[in-house]
Amino acid sequence: MNIGISSSCFYPLETERSLRRVGEAGAKTTEIFFNTPSELTGPLLHELCTIRDAYGMTVTSVHPFQSFAEGYWLFSEYRRRFTDALDLYAPLFAAAAALGASYAVFHGAKTQLIDEADYAERFFRLDERAKQFGVRAAHENVVHYVGETPAFMERLNTLLGGDLCMVLDLKQAKRAQEDPFTFLARLGPQIVHLHVSDSTDTQDCLPPGEGAFDFRRLKATLDSLGYDGALMIELYRRNFQSDGQLTRAQKFLEAIWQ
């Protein structure tokens, strides 16, 4: 199992400095969370590739900085804007390819302004554009977004002919009051990437090993599904006090998955 740390854990530190901190924490697998257009090309992208290589890391996925606006660009009632957006996201897919990432992670729309068949057709076209760069578009479950429920993701997968790539985020499932094991039971073969964190009854995002989430059950479930993606530790900066907690979280998961 590839167990990694997302650069987003260190936001709002600049992305290249965040990636270096990931490497210093000992992670060999990472997700890069882009934060502005200049990071997708030129010197900054080159620096990210250099840091990746210096620490011997593999980049599994990337996350666009435009997530807050995906409903506007991709899933609004103004179809011409969606057509233009396919070009808008091309630099993201090119950067993902340069970094060796397999997936670009999307949140989708907050409000469903178009019918589900149209939503699926647009996500299909977005994924087809990503494929031109050797990347897949992957839809994440995010609270207060249309994809927060297993039911929506199932319908989307059906409309996509069973070809949905999904990212399962444990903290987002908890915030949406959805059982992550229900996502796994109903969409297991579609789940290609996991954002992992721990939790308690009162805290919804902690470093793995510092809460009560049943990671052994998660391992057993993923093993039964033949899951071969990554487990990406993804926290907010306020959810940990030291980089050592991330290193310990990684070792905690490695001990379960050994």
NORPE-V446798 format. One record per residue. SS is DSSP state (@ for helix, = for strand, . for the rest). OMEGA is omega as a letter, one per 20 degrees, with the letter a starting at -180 (999 if undefined). D_CENTER is the distance of its C-alpha to the mean C-alpha in Angstrom with 2 decimals. Layout:
BEGIN
ss = (SS SS)
omega = (OMEGA OMEGA)
d_center = (D_CENTER D_CENTER)
END
This chain:
BEGIN
ss = (. = = = = = @ @ @ @ . . . . @ @ @ @ @ @ @ @ @ @ . . . . = = = = = . . . @ @ @ @ . @ @ @ @ @ @ @ @ @ @ @ @ @ . . . = = = = = = . . . @ @ @ @ @ @ @ @ . . . . @ @ @ @ @ @ @ @ @ @ . @ @ @ @ @ @ @ @ @ @ . . . = = = = . . . . . . . . . @ @ @ @ @ @ @ @ @ @ @ @ @ @ @ @ . . . . = = = = = . . . . . @ @ @ . @ @ @ @ @ @ @ @ @ @ . . . . . . = = = = @ @ @ @ @ @ . . . . @ @ @ @ @ @ @ @ @ @ @ = = = = = = . = . . . . . . . = . . . . . . . . @ @ @ @ @ @ @ @ @ @ @ . . . . = = = = . . . @ @ @ . . . @ @ @ @ @ @ @ @ @ @ @ @ @ @ @ .)
omega = (r a a r r r a r a r j r a a a r r a r r r r r r r a r r a r a r r a a a a a a a r a a r r r r r r r r a a a r a r r a a r a a r a a a a a r a a a a r r a a a r r a r a r r r a r r r a r r r r r a a a r a r a a r a a r a a a r a a r r r a a r r r a r r r r r a r r a a r r a a a r a a a r a a a a r a r a r a r r r r r r r a r r a r r r a a r r a a r a r r r r r r a a a a a a a a a a r r a r r a r r a a a a r r r a a r a a a a r r r r a a r r a r a a r r a r a r a a r a a a r a a r r r r r r r r r r r r r r a a 999)
d_center = (16.51 14.34 13.49 11.92 11.35 8.92 11.27 10.29 12.51 15.43 15.10 17.60 18.80 18.75 15.83 18.24 19.70 16.42 15.67 19.23 18.88 16.05 18.60 21.39 19.72 20.04 16.54 16.72 13.06 10.54 7.54 9.33 8.95 11.86 14.32 17.20 18.59 20.73 17.91 17.24 20.74 23.85 24.51 21.27 19.21 22.05 21.82 18.14 19.22 22.23 20.47 18.15 21.41 23.41 21.35 20.78 16.99 14.78 11.70 9.28 6.70 7.16 6.44 9.77 12.25 13.61 11.24 14.34 16.42 14.71 17.30 19.99 19.16 17.89 19.22 22.46 25.98 26.80 25.97 27.12 24.40 21.78 23.77 23.81 20.07 19.54 21.31 19.52 16.15 17.97 17.84 14.04 14.24 17.21 15.61 12.76 15.75 17.74 15.31 15.07 11.38 11.01 8.02 7.34 4.73 7.44 8.77 12.09 15.45 16.78 20.16 21.10 23.79 24.02 24.63 22.07 23.62 23.22 19.61 18.94 21.13 19.26 15.84 17.81 19.28 16.08 14.88 18.40 18.26 15.14 17.12 19.91 18.04 17.00 13.33 11.73 10.11 7.61 8.09 6.39 9.29 10.23 13.79 16.42 14.64 16.08 13.23 13.79 16.21 16.52 19.49 17.82 15.16 18.21 20.20 17.61 17.43 21.23 21.62 19.51 21.88 19.58 17.22 14.03 10.76 8.68 5.54 7.68 7.45 10.99 12.01 11.19 13.22 15.90 16.18 16.66 19.15 17.63 17.98 14.86 17.50 18.47 15.14 15.71 19.33 18.97 15.95 15.80 16.35 13.61 10.79 9.51 6.66 6.88 6.18 9.94 12.63 16.25 18.41 22.04 24.00 24.06 20.86 17.42 15.44 17.09 16.65 16.80 20.54 21.63 21.36 22.36 19.39 20.65 18.62 21.54 21.24 17.54 18.72 21.55 19.53 17.06 20.21 21.92 19.24 19.34 15.63 15.21 11.53 10.23 10.08 8.12 10.19 8.68 11.77 13.65 16.62 19.08 17.87 19.48 22.70 22.68 20.68 22.63 20.75 17.54 19.77 21.36 18.16 17.22 20.82 20.82 18.11 19.85 23.10 21.87 20.42 23.39)
END
